[in-house]
């Protein structure tokens, strides 16, 4: 049993899988589940790095004790205080009353505030270290990736980074937990969806963290969600994904988001997509806001440079689900996108005018004037949709020249 938990040397995986929760943070679907990762370093001194969701504590403590037996844990290192990782702190403290909690100045107030836990603390700052024996831990402060107290712990002898939520992904771990022992294909898209929805607003802090780690050799990435990354090609890919997403880099392609009640606005979206294809744009994704979950839509907005939004007028407003998505996109402070928009109405025009607020606030580059259709598609509307699509395609192609 003990050997199966090893990552490298005396570093063990003691995380758990959640295959029950339908939603993450009560918002984001989990079709493949999610893991809550925790790690144990067994040396002259024993360190536990992060904990797990409290409802999995019985399984969690069993894993720990199968490795340690009756041996105590000396340090609990807290990289991130979000309850899916800190939820078991109070119960760990009950099991190991002499444990020393290691964190930064932002951590300890949260530990007491969430769990009423006090006791001996070890305060660390940027670049500080803790020696466990042959393992040497160095701490890097990474505030707002994606909470103010977040930090990373680097084990110097094995070149292992315990990165908190950074480099995380949705998806439970099926069988093994090390990338070389499992099929990791499902995690790449889930990593984009995880970043876009959970971390997406904090591109600048992520860039600062990546800059801080630029000269740190990474042989193992131990995040709090998803596989342990040990293969060089995978490590490079993980870092590249987080770098591109935090820089708001995107591929040539267009996301068309629309709401529709009776199919007329959808007809506009289909005509725009058809002309985009005729213009040589291959990556085109249409999302009916009534059907597609917001997390997948937002992930695609991070993936592609072009965004076209359509809405019917509804009670004198933007269609509610489209309006909610526009708000979600603004909250993530996405940059460097090209935008077009369109709308329809039956007797009173409103949606197109109100979507103009999104144009102003997003600061996306508008590629053409908006289209507004009354009732249903007519020859002029087909022409307008084609013009919008051509304008978007031309703008995208400029970047590839």
N, C-alpha and C positions, 0 to 999 in steps of 0.2 A: 504493500500500500504506500509506504513512504516514498519508494523510488518513483512511483507514478506521479508524485506531486512535484518532482524536481524540475526546475527550469534550467539552472546551471549551478554547479557547486553546491552551496548550502542555502540556496534561495528556492523557496517552495511556493507553489500556487495553492491558495486555500479559498478561492472564490466559489460562488454558487451561481446557478442558473435559474432564471425566472421564466417559466414557460406558461404561467397562469395569467399574468396581467395583460389585459387587452390593450392598454394605453400606457405610454411613458409620460410622466408628469401630468397624467389625466388628460393628455392632448393627442399624443402621437402614436399611431398604430404600431403594434409590435408583431408583425406576421411571423417573424422568426424568433420571437422572444428577446431576451436581453440577459447579459451576464453582469453580476456585481463582483468585481475582482478585488481580492485582497492577497497580500503576500507576506511570507514569513522568512526572516533571515536568521538562521541558527548558527551562532558563533560563540565566542566567550560570553558575549551578551546577546540576548535574543530580542529582535525587533519585529513587531507586527506593523505592516504598512497598510493603513486604511482598514475599514471594516466593511460590513455588508448590510443590506436592508434587514431590519430587525426581525421580520417574520421568518427569516431563514437562519436565525441564530442557532437553533438546535443542531441543524446540519453543519453549520459553520464551526461551532465549538468542537464538535466531534472530529472534524478534519484537523483542527489545530492540535487537539490532545492526542490524536493518533501519531502525530509527528513528535510532539514534545513530551508525551507522557505526563509525569508530575512536575516537570521542570517549569519554572515560572517564566513569564514574559517580562523583560526589563523595560522595554520602550514601546509605546504606541505612537507611531508617526502618522500625523494627520495631514495629508496633502490637500484634502478638500472636505468641506463640512456639509455638503448637500446630503440630506438624510438617507439617500440610497447607498451612501458610503459611510456615513457617520452614525447610522441608526443603531448600531450595536455597541456604541462606546460605553454606555452605562452598564450594560450586561458584562462586557469585557472587564470593566473596572470591578464589578462584583466578583468575577472569577479570579482576577489578579489584582487584589487591592493595593499592592505596592508598585504597580506599574507607573512609569513616568510618562506623561503625555508630552510629546514633542510637537511644537507648532510655532507659528509666528505670532506677532502681536495682535493680528486680526483673529487668530484662531480661538484663543482661550475664552474670549467673551462669548463666542458662539457655543463653545462646549458647555459652558455653564448655563447659557440662555436656553439652549435646546434641551439639555439633559440634566441640568443641576449638578454636574460633575465638577469637583474641584480636586485638590490634592497637589502632589509634586508635579511641577512643570519644567520643561526644558525649552527655553525660548531661543529660536534660531532666526538669523537674518540672512540676507543674500550672501552666499559664499561660505557660510559657516559649515563646520563639519562635525561629525560624531563618529568616533571609532568604536566598533563593536568587537574588535579582535583583528582578524585578517581582513575583514570588510570595513571599508572606509566610506562613510556617507557624506555627501556634500549637498547642500540645499540651495535651490534657486527659487527666488520669489517670482511668481508669474501672476500678479494680480489681474483680475478680470478675465481670466481664462478658465472659467467664466464667472467666478464669484470673486469678491475682493480679497479673500484669504488664501486663494489657491497658490500652491507652490509645487515644486517637483523635487524629488529626492534622487540623487545620482550615486550609484554604488561604483566606486572608482576601479576596484580590482577586476570586476567582471564587465565593466562598461555597460551597466544596466541602468536605464532611466525609469523611475516610477513616476509616471507623468500625470497622475490624476485623470481628469476627464479629457485632457488633450490627447489626441491621436485615438480617441475612442470611436466606437461604432455600435449601432444596434446589432442584435443577433446573439442568441444564446450559443454556447459552445457545445458542439455535438461530438461527444466522445472525448477527444483530447482538447487541450487548451493552447498548445504550441503550434504555430503556423505550419511547421514542417510535417506535422502529424495529422493535419486535417485539410479538407478542401475549403479554401478560403474564398471561393468565388462569390459567395453571397454577400461578403462583407464590404466589397468595394462600393457598390451602390448604396448600401446601408450606411457606410461611412460618410458619404456625401449628404445623405438625408439627415444623419445625426448632426453633422457639423452645421448644415444650413439652418436647422430648426433650433438647435440647442446653443450653439456657440456663435452662430452667424453674425450677430450684431457686433461682435468683439474682434473684428479683423485687425485693428491696430494693436491691441494687446497681444494677440496671437503672433503678429509679426515681431513685436518686441521680445517675446519668449523665444521665437525661433532664432532671432539674432543672438540672444544670450547663449543659446545652445549650439551656435554655428561651429564652434571649435571643440565641441564635446564629442568624443567618439562614441557612437551608439552601436553596441553589439546586440542589445536586447531592449525592446520597448515594452514596458509593463504598464498598460493603461488600466483604468478602472472599468472599462467596458470593452468586450471583444477579445480577440486572440492576443496571446503574447507573441510579439513579432521578433523573430530571431534570424530570419533569412535576409541577407543583404538586399536582394532585389525587392523584397517586401518592405523592409525598413525604408529604403529609398522612395518607394511608391507612397507609403504612408506619409512621410514628411513632405513629399511633393504635392500630394492632395491637399494637405493642410496649408501649405504655402500658397498654392494657387487659389484656394477658396478664400483665404484671408486677404489676398491681394485683389480679390474679386475678378481674377482672370476667368475667361470663359471661352467656350468653343464657338465657331461659326454655327449658328442654328437659331431657331425661333420658337419661343413658347407662346402659344395663343391661348389665353384664358378668356372664357366667356360664360355668361349666364344666359339662360334661355327658358322661356315658359312654353311657347307654342312652336318653336323651331325657326322663327324668322331671324333672330340674332345668330343662331347656329348656322343658318344658310350663309350669312355673311362670313363667318369664321371659316367655313368649308371653302368658299370661293377664294378667300385670301390664302389659305393653305395650298389650294390647287395652283394658284399663280406663283407662289413661292417655289413650289416644286418645278414649275416650268422655267423659272429663272435660275435653276441649278442649286437651290438650297435643299440639301438632303435631310438634315436633322430638323424636323418639324414636329412639335409635340402639341396636340390639342387637348386642353383640359376643360371639360364641362364642369363648372364650379359646383353644380348640383350633385355631381357624382364623384369626382376626384377628391381624395383627401388633401387638405391643405399642405400637409408635410411633403407630399410628392410634388405638388405644384411649386412650392418654395424651393425644393431641391433642384428642380429644372430651371428655375429662374437663376439660380447660382451657376448652373451648367452652361447656359447659352446666352449669347450677347443680345439677341433680339427678343423683345417682349411686345406683344400686341394684345390689347385688352378690349373686350367688348361687353356691353351691358344694355339690356332694355331698361327703359324708364319704369320704375316701380314705386307707386305712391309718391310720385314727384321726386324720387331719389334714384341713386344707383342701386341696381339689384343687390339685395342684402348680402348674398354670399360673395359677390364680386367686391363689394365695398369692404367686407371683412378681409378678403385677400389683399386688397390694396393697402389696407392698414397694416397687415402682417409684413408685407414687403417693405413698407416705410420703416417699420420698427427695426428691421435688420440693416438699415443704412447701406444697402447695396449700391455699388458705384459702377460707372462705366458701362451702362446699358443703353441700347437704342430702343426707342419707344414709338409705337403707333397705337391709336385707339379708335373705336367705333361704337355706335349705339343705334338703338331703334326706339320708336315710340308709336303709340296708336292715336292719341289725341292731344297730348301735352308733352312737349320736349323738355327733358331735364337731365337725363343721365350723362350725355356727352358734355354738357356744360359743367356738371359737377365733377366729372373725371378730370377736368382741367386743373382742379386743385392738386390732384396726384402728380400731374406733370410738373407743376411748380415746386412741390415739396420734394419730389424724388430727384430732381435735377438731372433726369435722364435726357439724352439727346433725342428730340422729336424729329422723326424722319419725314413726316408729311402731315398735312392738315387732317384733322379727324373727319370721320364719315358719320353722317347721321341719316338714318333711313326712316321714312314714315310708312307704316303698315308692313309691306312685304317687298321682296326683291323685284326691281324693275331694271331695264337696260342700263340706266344711269348708275344704279347701285353696283351692278357687275363691273362697270368701268371704274368706279371709285375704289372698289375692293382690289381690282387689279393694279390700280395706280399705287395704292398703299403698299401692296406686296412688292411691286417693282422697286419702290423707294427703299423699302427695308432691305431687299436683296442687294441693291446697288451700294447701300451704306456698308453692309457686311463685307461685300467683295472688296471695298476700298482697303480694308485692313489686311487682306491677303496679298495685295500687290506689293 
